[in-house]
Amino acid sequence: MEDDLETPYWHLDRPSTRALRRLPTLTLPVLRLIWESGRRPALVILILQLGAGVATASGLLATAAVLDDLLAAGAAPDRLMAALPSLVLVAAIVALRGAADAAVELARARLEPALRRAAEERLFAAALGVQLADFDDVDFYDGLHRARDRGLFHLDRAVANTIDLIGAACGVTAAAVGLAVLHPLLPPLLAISVLPEAWAVLRAARRGYAGMREMVTLNRRVDMLADLVTEREPAAELRACQAQPYVLSEYRQVADVLKAKETRVGLSMARVRTVGRAAGGLAMAGVLAVLGLMLHDGWIALAAAGTAVIAVRVAATALRQLAQAANQLLEQFLYVADYHDFLADAEARKQPAGGTAAPRSPERVTLHGVGFTYPGSRRPALREINLTIHAGQTIALVGENGSGKTTLARLLAGLYRPTRGVVRWDGLDTAELDQDTLADRVVLVPQQPVRWPHDARTNVRMGRHDRRDPGDHALREAAALAAADDVVAGLPAGWQTLLSKQFRGGHELSAGQWQRLAVARGLFRDGPLLIWDEPTAPLDAKAEYAVYETLRKIAGERTVLLITHRLTSVRHADRIYLLHRGAIAEEGTHEELLALRGRYAELYALQTGTVKR
Ligand SMILES: Nc1ncnc2c1ncn2[C@@H]1O[C@H](COP(=O)(O)OP(=O)(O)OP(=O)(O)O)[C@@H](O)[C@H]1O
């Protein structure tokens, strides 16, 4: 198990040091995103941070003036009166700084949601813009999930940290400038006083970063287990298999290793910080001693020395914040790099828009020597497929599990592009057709339809969401033809019933009821080429009969491609293709295939109980 944890099969994302090296180049896209999504609040924040820096520097100088007046010779009331204007100035600057900090908070409240929204939309648009085959590409899929689950989250925090970083940098600079004005020797003294702690913070950051890289895969495994334990989908089977103890023990194995690693890294970071703090204390004592000497030898006035002590403390605090923000940014940029890599990858995969419009209602769909291999697979899922479908025909695809039926249906629907050969619509290569118009002509009712977490109406209308349907006539007709009207009639709020148990008031349907809605969705979509992939598998006999009646009614007006394991349902098809291991093994009408006495005849005999023993 330990070995499995170190080199696990679920280790898809290899953590790398690239983010560290790419830090400068990664900052640019983040800044661009800030600029594009929240220019005004970003500018306000920048100006306010600079203003706060100037206020800090002037505050220090005004403090020096106050001390100067207070420490001058003369009666105490006179000295106080002399210091009063500078005191008022210090108070005003402190108030201004406070106001600037509050205004930064307000601007942040505007910037961060705007940025999150923009980043999310980019990710969604990129994911929606790629082709189906990209989702079968493990690298792409993993990149998408890293970008979604961690990239977005850390992008948000990276922006917050960038703001803190700028604020802290302004604070350090302001303190250094204030000190330089008091005496040119003071900024180097400041540097000496903060160096040990800066070293410690950076060193601790590097250890934390290295530890985080080690733990990426373990955390990923815990995330996977968390999904398994908390999601609704696996909940039933997990319990039915009584797999709870197994899942919990698997969690413990990973979590124990994770805990040990986290503790080791945490302790090591704490040790480095403690050493840094101790060294920082010593350095500060040294600085104070040097200040004392300067004071003793008359290099610096008492008031300036007092201010210098305040300035060094201000700078040390700001520097600590700066190092902390930089430290967190190092980690966050690793994930931000994932986000940007995903966007770049999706952009490269995006299909160029345009091309010739697909025929409105193709007369002939032909496949010439078509083959298809899934990304990352060695064995082709389809080989040398040659077939022609004429308008108005009903074609059936049959064959054993895994023989390639769904893959072929998706190729015909234009969802996959052949890796060999060509698909033509009326002689036109579909790869060169405008993909939007191609998709527009196709209706696909898939094997596992989406259960849209919306109301029943939207579930059906989603087939063609922009279809105008005054009075819901088409909606009701599609529902009646798919035997989905009964389902809707039984819902507590009819068409308005929310179909998702994940939300309050949601209603759950049975597998067959969902399937009826999916068939209704396909009928509502309407189009010249209908592809039905196992449309009736979970349906009861009555609903199945209704669906096949509908199919028979619309056959002739539409071209229908039907995939099913129930051979009795395809007897009337104009042509039946039997797939075996990705190739067409037999083809013909039902009678021709029976006469062949091959695989089809054997399967048919098995299903109808007429098999000879
Ligand atoms: N997303 C995928 N990535 C890689 N290989 C896949 C993918 N989907 C299917 N395959 C493989 O392609 C082959 C054909 O699968 P396909 O789903 O087309 O079969 P099918 O005939 O529709 O099966 P069934 O009757 O079980 O629905 C199978 O060997 C399967 O393992």
Ligand as a Chemical Component Dictionary entry (heavy atoms), coordinates in Angstrom:
data_LIG
# 
_chem_comp.id                   LIG 
_chem_comp.type                 NON-POLYMER 
_chem_comp.pdbx_formal_charge   0 
_chem_comp.three_letter_code    LIG 
# 
loop_
_chem_comp_atom.comp_id 
_chem_comp_atom.atom_id 
_chem_comp_atom.alt_atom_id 
_chem_comp_atom.type_symbol 
_chem_comp_atom.charge 
_chem_comp_atom.model_Cartn_x 
_chem_comp_atom.model_Cartn_y 
_chem_comp_atom.model_Cartn_z 
_chem_comp_atom.pdbx_ordinal 
LIG N1  N1  N 0 -14.551 7.041  -23.667 1  
LIG C1  C1  C 0 -13.887 5.957  -24.058 2  
LIG N2  N2  N 0 -12.547 5.916  -24.028 3  
LIG C2  C2  C 0 -11.871 4.820  -24.416 4  
LIG N3  N3  N 0 -12.461 3.712  -24.868 5  
LIG C3  C3  C 0 -13.794 3.693  -24.924 6  
LIG C4  C4  C 0 -14.573 4.808  -24.525 7  
LIG N4  N4  N 0 -15.878 4.509  -24.693 8  
LIG C5  C5  C 0 -15.897 3.260  -25.174 9  
LIG N5  N5  N 0 -14.651 2.759  -25.317 10 
LIG C6  C6  C 0 -14.276 1.455  -25.832 11 
LIG O1  O1  O 0 -14.722 1.391  -27.177 12 
LIG C7  C7  C 0 -15.299 0.129  -27.464 13 
LIG C8  C8  C 0 -16.704 0.325  -28.040 14 
LIG O2  O2  O 0 -17.520 0.910  -27.038 15 
LIG P1  P1  P 0 -19.027 1.321  -27.348 16 
LIG O3  O3  O 0 -19.516 2.084  -26.168 17 
LIG O4  O4  O 0 -19.090 1.984  -28.662 18 
LIG O5  O5  O 0 -19.720 -0.104 -27.401 19 
LIG P2  P2  P 0 -21.256 -0.482 -27.522 20 
LIG O6  O6  O 0 -21.356 -1.469 -28.640 21 
LIG O7  O7  O 0 -22.103 0.723  -27.612 22 
LIG O8  O8  O 0 -21.470 -1.235 -26.136 23 
LIG P3  P3  P 0 -22.812 -1.436 -25.252 24 
LIG O9  O9  O 0 -23.691 -2.415 -25.961 25 
LIG O10 O10 O 0 -22.282 -2.010 -23.986 26 
LIG O11 O11 O 0 -23.436 -0.101 -25.073 27 
LIG C9  C9  C 0 -15.263 -0.650 -26.165 28 
LIG O12 O12 O 0 -14.193 -1.568 -26.270 29 
LIG C10 C10 C 0 -14.978 0.349  -25.083 30 
LIG O13 O13 O 0 -14.127 -0.187 -24.126 31 
# 
loop_
_chem_comp_bond.comp_id 
_chem_comp_bond.atom_id_1 
_chem_comp_bond.atom_id_2 
_chem_comp_bond.value_order 
_chem_comp_bond.pdbx_ordinal 
LIG N1  C1  SING 1  
LIG C1  N2  SING 2  
LIG C1  C4  DOUB 3  
LIG N2  C2  DOUB 4  
LIG C2  N3  SING 5  
LIG N3  C3  DOUB 6  
LIG C3  C4  SING 7  
LIG C3  N5  SING 8  
LIG C4  N4  SING 9  
LIG N4  C5  DOUB 10 
LIG C5  N5  SING 11 
LIG N5  C6  SING 12 
LIG C6  O1  SING 13 
LIG C6  C10 SING 14 
LIG O1  C7  SING 15 
LIG C7  C8  SING 16 
LIG C7  C9  SING 17 
LIG C8  O2  SING 18 
LIG O2  P1  SING 19 
LIG P1  O3  DOUB 20 
LIG P1  O4  SING 21 
LIG P1  O5  SING 22 
LIG O5  P2  SING 23 
LIG P2  O6  DOUB 24 
LIG P2  O7  SING 25 
LIG P2  O8  SING 26 
LIG O8  P3  SING 27 
LIG P3  O9  DOUB 28 
LIG P3  O10 SING 29 
LIG P3  O11 SING 30 
LIG C9  O12 SING 31 
LIG C9  C10 SING 32 
LIG C10 O13 SING 33 
# 
